[in-house]
Amino acid sequence: MRRKIGTLIVFSYLCKTMQEKDKNTSNSVWVSRLMNKYTITLLIFLVWLAFFDRNSLVGKMQLRGKIATLKKEKAYYQNKIEEDNRKMKELLSNKDNLEKFAREQYLMKNKNEDIFVIVNK
């Protein structure tokens, strides 16, 4: 019985030491792979591309944001141009509309007229 217990204790001790060795070797394998000169060079290169290069990822993201806002502005101004062209055609096609526009927007009048501007509060 004593011999079995002693054997179990020695066996458990050996298992623990083997597990610790396995942990240490697995860590050292990863450390050696990460400390490889090619891996370090690759990591430095990727960091350089991501942050410091003229065409960095951060810069590209900022440019994409600017492009999106410029596209929105372009659509807005194209709509304004279409609306203004429609108004211009309407004004040039009818003399009464042109006179109405001139009186309302620029306060133009005939020689014998007086204009009173009424402002509602």
C-alpha positions in Angstrom: 0.0 0.0 0.0 2.8 2.4 0.9 4.6 1.5 -2.2 1.5 2.4 -4.3 1.1 5.7 -2.5 4.7 6.6 -3.0 4.5 5.6 -6.7 1.4 7.8 -7.1 3.2 10.8 -5.5 6.2 10.4 -7.7 3.9 9.9 -10.8 1.9 13.0 -9.9 5.1 15.0 -9.4 6.5 13.9 -12.7 3.2 14.8 -14.5 3.3 18.3 -13.0 6.9 18.9 -14.0 6.1 17.6 -17.5 3.1 20.0 -17.8 5.3 22.9 -16.6 7.9 22.0 -19.2 5.2 21.8 -21.9 3.9 25.2 -20.9 7.4 26.7 -20.9 8.2 25.2 -24.3 4.9 26.3 -25.8 5.5 29.8 -24.6 9.1 29.8 -25.8 7.9 28.5 -29.3 5.6 31.5 -29.6 8.2 33.9 -28.3 10.8 32.6 -30.7 8.3 32.9 -33.6 7.4 36.4 -32.6 11.0 37.5 -32.1 12.0 36.2 -35.6 13.6 39.0 -37.6 11.2 38.5 -40.5 8.2 38.8 -38.2 9.5 41.9 -36.6 10.3 43.4 -40.0 6.8 42.6 -41.2 5.2 44.1 -38.0 7.2 47.3 -38.4 6.3 47.5 -42.1 2.5 47.1 -41.3 2.7 49.7 -38.6 4.4 52.1 -41.0 1.8 51.5 -43.7 -1.1 51.9 -41.2 0.0 55.1 -39.6 3.0 56.9 -41.0 2.9 56.4 -44.8 1.6 59.1 -47.1 -1.2 56.7 -48.2 -1.8 55.4 -44.7 -5.0 53.6 -43.6 -5.9 56.5 -41.3 -5.5 59.0 -44.2 -7.6 56.8 -46.5 -10.4 56.7 -44.0 -10.4 60.4 -43.7 -10.4 60.8 -47.5 -13.3 58.5 -47.8 -15.2 60.6 -45.3 -14.4 63.8 -47.3 -15.5 62.1 -50.5 -18.8 61.1 -49.0 -19.5 64.7 -47.8 -18.4 66.1 -51.2 -20.8 63.7 -53.0 -23.7 65.0 -50.8 -22.7 68.6 -51.5 -22.6 67.8 -55.2 -26.1 66.3 -55.2 -27.4 69.3 -53.2 -25.9 71.8 -55.6 -27.1 69.9 -58.7 -30.6 70.0 -57.3 -30.3 73.8 -56.6 -29.0 74.3 -60.2 -31.9 72.4 -61.6 -34.4 74.4 -59.5 -32.8 77.7 -60.5 -32.8 76.7 -64.2 -36.5 75.9 -63.9 -37.2 79.2 -62.3 -35.2 81.1 -64.9 -37.1 79.4 -67.7 -40.3 80.2 -66.0 -39.3 83.9 -65.6 -38.1 84.3 -69.2 -41.1 82.6 -70.7 -43.7 84.9 -69.3 -43.4 88.7 -69.0 -45.9 88.9 -66.1 -43.9 86.4 -64.1 -40.7 88.5 -64.7 -42.4 91.7 -63.6 -43.8 90.0 -60.5 -40.3 88.6 -59.6 -38.7 92.0 -60.1 -41.3 93.7 -57.9 -41.1 91.2 -55.1 -37.4 90.4 -55.0 -35.8 93.7 -56.0 -38.6 96.2 -55.0 -38.7 97.7 -58.5 -41.5 100.0 -59.5 -42.9 102.0 -62.3 -42.4 105.8 -62.4 -45.8 106.7 -61.0 -45.9 104.1 -58.2 -45.1 104.1 -54.5 -44.2 100.9 -52.7 -45.2 100.2 -49.1 -43.6 97.2 -47.5 -45.7 95.6 -44.8 -43.9 93.3 -42.3 -46.0 91.0 -40.2 -44.7 90.4 -36.7 
